[in-house]
Amino acid sequence: MVHGRPGVEPQIEKREQFAQLIAQGVSNRQACLAVGISRKTGTRWRLGRTITTRDGRRRHYALVIGTRPREISPRYLSEDERVRIGDLRRAGYTIRAIASELGRSASTISREVRRNGDERSGQYRPSPRIGWPWSVALGRAAEDWSTMECCGSSWPTG
C-alpha cells in the first residue's frame, strides 16, 4: 500500500550523485548531464526555490544539497578590509599606517582610496558597488543612500 500523494518517486540516488559532482567542482550543467536531470532541476537542488501557492501564500523549499560559499582571492581587498580602510581614514590614519595595520602594500591602499573616493567630498567610500544597479536606474541619490547605509554617514544634502 502506497501512502502520500501520487507522483514521481524521489530521485534520492540522483541527488546524492549530483551533490558529489558539485562538491568536486563540476559545473551545474556538466553535473546535470552526468546524472540525467534538467539544468532547471539541478539549479533548484543547488539553490532552493520559493513558490506561490494557489491561495497566495509563499512557500520556500530549502536547497537539497549544500554548496560552499565562494571565497574571494586574497589578491583582492575584502569588503571587511574596505570598511576598515574607511574607518581608519575617518580616524585620521595615514595610507602607510593603514597598510601596516591591514598587512597590505601602501600602494594597494593608496589605489583603493583614490579609486573609491567621492568626487565631491573627497571622502573614501568603502563599497561604491553596493547599490550599483539602483544608482544607475535612480541617479546619484541612490548611490549616496547606499554609501550612507554602508558607512553610517549622514544623508547627502546636495
Buried (B, 14 or more C-beta within 10 A) or exposed (E): EEEEEEEEEEBEEBBEBBBEBBEEEBEBEEBBBEBEBEEEBBBBBBEEEEEEEEEEEEEEEEEBBEEEEEEEEEEEBEEEBBBBBBBBBEEEBEBEBBBEEBEBEBEBBBEBBEEBBBEEEEBBBBBBBBBEEBBEEEEEEBBBBBBBEBBEBEEBEE
